[in-house]
Amino acid sequence: MKNFLYRFMAGRYGNDSLNKFLTGLWLGAAVLSIFVDWKILYYIVWVLCLLVLFRSFSRNIPARQKENAFFLRIMRKPRSLFGGVKGFFDRLSQRKTHRFFKCPSCGTLLRVPRRKGLMNIRCVRCGNQFSRRIR
Ligand SMILES: [Zn+2]
């Protein structure tokens, strides 16, 4: 039996981050379907289950790796989106004491103590210097 499984899985894709994520979704949907009576959930559970099985048993490894890389790319975005929302409130709470500028050369957000007049700002990341007039 072990030998059979080994031969069966040989040359197949197996598990990756996307499959772990899909399995998590699948379990979540399966648990949720116990409590709510949405017909759509029933299909979601099945589609996720088949998707995970299809991906792990697939022999088209480059295609599966591409999907996983795409998944990892889009998973990075929500994090930076939340960072942006959090950053927005940070900046809002500091707007009386600090000003925020984007470095014109690398785009890094720079925090500068608020004072009037022309300020020379030096980017902490790329060293680029620029000046801004603060009213
Ligand atoms: Zn810079």
py3Dmol code that shows the C-alpha trace and the ligand (Angstrom):
import py3Dmol

protein = """\
ATOM      1  CA  MET A   1       0.000   0.000   0.000  1.00  0.00           C
ATOM      2  CA  LYS A   2       2.820   2.363   0.908  1.00  0.00           C
ATOM      3  CA  ASN A   3       4.625   1.407  -2.272  1.00  0.00           C
ATOM      4  CA  PHE A   4       1.485   2.010  -4.285  1.00  0.00           C
ATOM      5  CA  LEU A   5       1.043   5.462  -2.761  1.00  0.00           C
ATOM      6  CA  TYR A   6       4.668   6.291  -3.449  1.00  0.00           C
ATOM      7  CA  ARG A   7       4.339   5.289  -7.094  1.00  0.00           C
ATOM      8  CA  PHE A   8       1.015   7.085  -7.371  1.00  0.00           C
ATOM      9  CA  MET A   9       2.455  10.370  -6.054  1.00  0.00           C
ATOM     10  CA  ALA A  10       5.706  10.144  -8.029  1.00  0.00           C
ATOM     11  CA  GLY A  11       5.922  12.969 -10.573  1.00  0.00           C
ATOM     12  CA  ARG A  12       2.883  14.692  -9.140  1.00  0.00           C
ATOM     13  CA  TYR A  13       2.827  18.165  -7.799  1.00  0.00           C
ATOM     14  CA  GLY A  14       1.912  17.674  -4.113  1.00  0.00           C
ATOM     15  CA  ASN A  15       1.361  20.432  -1.605  1.00  0.00           C
ATOM     16  CA  ASP A  16       2.252  24.123  -1.707  1.00  0.00           C
ATOM     17  CA  SER A  17       1.221  27.436  -0.101  1.00  0.00           C
ATOM     18  CA  LEU A  18      -1.763  27.864  -2.424  1.00  0.00           C
ATOM     19  CA  ASN A  19      -3.016  24.366  -1.621  1.00  0.00           C
ATOM     20  CA  LYS A  20      -2.633  24.967   2.114  1.00  0.00           C
ATOM     21  CA  PHE A  21      -4.604  28.191   1.718  1.00  0.00           C
ATOM     22  CA  LEU A  22      -7.301  26.428  -0.345  1.00  0.00           C
ATOM     23  CA  THR A  23      -7.452  23.610   2.205  1.00  0.00           C
ATOM     24  CA  GLY A  24      -7.945  26.224   4.936  1.00  0.00           C
ATOM     25  CA  LEU A  25     -10.745  27.845   2.921  1.00  0.00           C
ATOM     26  CA  TRP A  26     -12.246  24.435   2.282  1.00  0.00           C
ATOM     27  CA  LEU A  27     -12.252  23.547   6.010  1.00  0.00           C
ATOM     28  CA  GLY A  28     -13.635  26.994   6.839  1.00  0.00           C
ATOM     29  CA  ALA A  29     -16.419  26.631   4.278  1.00  0.00           C
ATOM     30  CA  ALA A  30     -17.132  23.078   5.436  1.00  0.00           C
ATOM     31  CA  VAL A  31     -17.435  24.176   9.069  1.00  0.00           C
ATOM     32  CA  LEU A  32     -19.548  27.177   8.083  1.00  0.00           C
ATOM     33  CA  SER A  33     -21.880  24.930   6.077  1.00  0.00           C
ATOM     34  CA  ILE A  34     -22.742  23.122   9.330  1.00  0.00           C
ATOM     35  CA  PHE A  35     -24.140  26.337  10.780  1.00  0.00           C
ATOM     36  CA  VAL A  36     -25.710  28.074   7.817  1.00  0.00           C
ATOM     37  CA  ASP A  37     -27.944  26.787   5.091  1.00  0.00           C
ATOM     38  CA  TRP A  38     -26.542  28.424   1.977  1.00  0.00           C
ATOM     39  CA  LYS A  39     -26.728  26.294  -1.134  1.00  0.00           C
ATOM     40  CA  ILE A  40     -23.779  28.188  -2.632  1.00  0.00           C
ATOM     41  CA  LEU A  41     -21.569  27.035   0.256  1.00  0.00           C
ATOM     42  CA  TYR A  42     -22.215  23.425  -0.672  1.00  0.00           C
ATOM     43  CA  TYR A  43     -20.803  24.079  -4.151  1.00  0.00           C
ATOM     44  CA  ILE A  44     -17.886  26.097  -2.781  1.00  0.00           C
ATOM     45  CA  VAL A  45     -16.922  23.205  -0.488  1.00  0.00           C
ATOM     46  CA  TRP A  46     -16.948  20.795  -3.423  1.00  0.00           C
ATOM     47  CA  VAL A  47     -15.121  23.080  -5.822  1.00  0.00           C
ATOM     48  CA  LEU A  48     -12.393  23.795  -3.245  1.00  0.00           C
ATOM     49  CA  CYS A  49     -12.053  20.104  -2.439  1.00  0.00           C
ATOM     50  CA  LEU A  50     -11.713  19.163  -6.116  1.00  0.00           C
ATOM     51  CA  LEU A  51      -9.332  22.063  -6.733  1.00  0.00           C
ATOM     52  CA  VAL A  52      -6.998  20.960  -3.938  1.00  0.00           C
ATOM     53  CA  LEU A  53      -7.083  17.338  -5.148  1.00  0.00           C
ATOM     54  CA  PHE A  54      -6.583  18.375  -8.758  1.00  0.00           C
ATOM     55  CA  ARG A  55      -3.611  20.567  -7.887  1.00  0.00           C
ATOM     56  CA  SER A  56      -1.860  17.994  -5.668  1.00  0.00           C
ATOM     57  CA  PHE A  57      -2.269  15.166  -8.171  1.00  0.00           C
ATOM     58  CA  SER A  58      -1.457  17.272 -11.194  1.00  0.00           C
ATOM     59  CA  ARG A  59       1.506  16.272 -13.332  1.00  0.00           C
ATOM     60  CA  ASN A  60       1.746  19.712 -14.920  1.00  0.00           C
ATOM     61  CA  ILE A  61       4.202  20.988 -12.327  1.00  0.00           C
ATOM     62  CA  PRO A  62       5.288  24.245 -14.084  1.00  0.00           C
ATOM     63  CA  ALA A  63       1.651  25.375 -14.374  1.00  0.00           C
ATOM     64  CA  ARG A  64       0.996  24.650 -10.684  1.00  0.00           C
ATOM     65  CA  GLN A  65       4.177  26.499  -9.677  1.00  0.00           C
ATOM     66  CA  LYS A  66       3.047  29.479 -11.731  1.00  0.00           C
ATOM     67  CA  GLU A  67      -0.327  29.494  -9.919  1.00  0.00           C
ATOM     68  CA  ASN A  68       1.440  29.315  -6.575  1.00  0.00           C
ATOM     69  CA  ALA A  69       3.778  32.188  -7.470  1.00  0.00           C
ATOM     70  CA  PHE A  70       0.777  34.264  -8.585  1.00  0.00           C
ATOM     71  CA  PHE A  71      -1.004  33.443  -5.344  1.00  0.00           C
ATOM     72  CA  LEU A  72       1.999  34.502  -3.252  1.00  0.00           C
ATOM     73  CA  ARG A  73       2.183  37.770  -5.213  1.00  0.00           C
ATOM     74  CA  ILE A  74      -1.458  38.709  -4.601  1.00  0.00           C
ATOM     75  CA  MET A  75      -1.163  37.671  -0.943  1.00  0.00           C
ATOM     76  CA  ARG A  76       1.527  40.271  -0.457  1.00  0.00           C
ATOM     77  CA  LYS A  77      -0.779  43.050  -1.633  1.00  0.00           C
ATOM     78  CA  PRO A  78      -3.463  42.847   1.105  1.00  0.00           C
ATOM     79  CA  ARG A  79      -0.717  43.135   3.695  1.00  0.00           C
ATOM     80  CA  SER A  80       0.650  46.322   2.156  1.00  0.00           C
ATOM     81  CA  LEU A  81      -2.922  47.555   1.770  1.00  0.00           C
ATOM     82  CA  PHE A  82      -3.519  47.129   5.517  1.00  0.00           C
ATOM     83  CA  GLY A  83      -0.141  48.732   6.158  1.00  0.00           C
ATOM     84  CA  GLY A  84      -1.347  51.654   4.053  1.00  0.00           C
ATOM     85  CA  VAL A  85      -4.586  51.989   6.024  1.00  0.00           C
ATOM     86  CA  LYS A  86      -2.719  51.781   9.327  1.00  0.00           C
ATOM     87  CA  GLY A  87      -0.112  54.195   8.018  1.00  0.00           C
ATOM     88  CA  PHE A  88      -2.840  56.627   7.019  1.00  0.00           C
ATOM     89  CA  PHE A  89      -4.139  56.764  10.606  1.00  0.00           C
ATOM     90  CA  ASP A  90      -0.596  57.045  11.944  1.00  0.00           C
ATOM     91  CA  ARG A  91      -0.020  60.025   9.689  1.00  0.00           C
ATOM     92  CA  LEU A  92      -3.380  61.521  10.641  1.00  0.00           C
ATOM     93  CA  SER A  93      -2.475  61.385  14.342  1.00  0.00           C
ATOM     94  CA  GLN A  94       0.939  62.949  13.702  1.00  0.00           C
ATOM     95  CA  ARG A  95      -0.109  65.648  11.281  1.00  0.00           C
ATOM     96  CA  LYS A  96       0.167  68.424  13.876  1.00  0.00           C
ATOM     97  CA  THR A  97       3.808  67.676  14.611  1.00  0.00           C
ATOM     98  CA  HIS A  98       5.097  66.118  11.403  1.00  0.00           C
ATOM     99  CA  ARG A  99       4.832  66.378   7.673  1.00  0.00           C
ATOM    100  CA  PHE A 100       5.076  63.452   5.284  1.00  0.00           C
ATOM    101  CA  PHE A 101       6.796  63.542   1.936  1.00  0.00           C
ATOM    102  CA  LYS A 102       7.353  60.959  -0.716  1.00  0.00           C
ATOM    103  CA  CYS A 103      10.924  60.746  -1.923  1.00  0.00           C
ATOM    104  CA  PRO A 104      10.812  61.834  -5.597  1.00  0.00           C
ATOM    105  CA  SER A 105      13.497  59.340  -6.472  1.00  0.00           C
ATOM    106  CA  CYS A 106      12.505  56.089  -4.738  1.00  0.00           C
ATOM    107  CA  GLY A 107       8.974  56.766  -3.459  1.00  0.00           C
ATOM    108  CA  THR A 108       9.757  56.072   0.212  1.00  0.00           C
ATOM    109  CA  LEU A 109       7.495  57.944   2.595  1.00  0.00           C
ATOM    110  CA  LEU A 110       9.548  60.264   4.783  1.00  0.00           C
ATOM    111  CA  ARG A 111       8.485  61.790   8.062  1.00  0.00           C
ATOM    112  CA  VAL A 112       9.751  65.278   8.769  1.00  0.00           C
ATOM    113  CA  PRO A 113       9.168  67.357  11.932  1.00  0.00           C
ATOM    114  CA  ARG A 114       6.803  70.138  11.009  1.00  0.00           C
ATOM    115  CA  ARG A 115       8.244  73.635  10.909  1.00  0.00           C
ATOM    116  CA  LYS A 116       7.790  76.578   8.629  1.00  0.00           C
ATOM    117  CA  GLY A 117       9.928  77.608   5.712  1.00  0.00           C
ATOM    118  CA  LEU A 118      12.081  75.797   3.224  1.00  0.00           C
ATOM    119  CA  MET A 119      13.269  72.409   4.378  1.00  0.00           C
ATOM    120  CA  ASN A 120      16.024  70.263   3.039  1.00  0.00           C
ATOM    121  CA  ILE A 121      14.953  66.658   3.240  1.00  0.00           C
ATOM    122  CA  ARG A 122      17.253  63.719   2.850  1.00  0.00           C
ATOM    123  CA  CYS A 123      15.794  60.349   1.962  1.00  0.00           C
ATOM    124  CA  VAL A 124      16.747  57.724   4.546  1.00  0.00           C
ATOM    125  CA  ARG A 125      16.582  54.975   1.976  1.00  0.00           C
ATOM    126  CA  CYS A 126      18.339  56.229  -1.146  1.00  0.00           C
ATOM    127  CA  GLY A 127      20.103  59.340   0.162  1.00  0.00           C
ATOM    128  CA  ASN A 128      18.403  61.596  -2.389  1.00  0.00           C
ATOM    129  CA  GLN A 129      18.093  65.212  -1.208  1.00  0.00           C
ATOM    130  CA  PHE A 130      15.235  67.483  -2.066  1.00  0.00           C
ATOM    131  CA  SER A 131      13.643  70.567  -0.584  1.00  0.00           C
ATOM    132  CA  ARG A 132      10.056  71.409   0.210  1.00  0.00           C
ATOM    133  CA  ARG A 133       8.490  74.611   1.351  1.00  0.00           C
ATOM    134  CA  ILE A 134       6.241  74.117   4.354  1.00  0.00           C
ATOM    135  CA  ARG A 135       3.551  76.636   5.194  1.00  0.00           C
TER     136      ARG A 135
END
"""
ligand_1 = """\
1
ZN
Zn 14.606 57.936 -1.727
"""
view = py3Dmol.view(width=600, height=400)
view.addModel(protein, "pdb")
view.setStyle({"model": 0}, {"cartoon": {"style": "trace"}})
view.addModel(ligand_1, "xyz")
view.setStyle({"model": 1}, {"stick": {}})
view.zoomTo()
view.show()
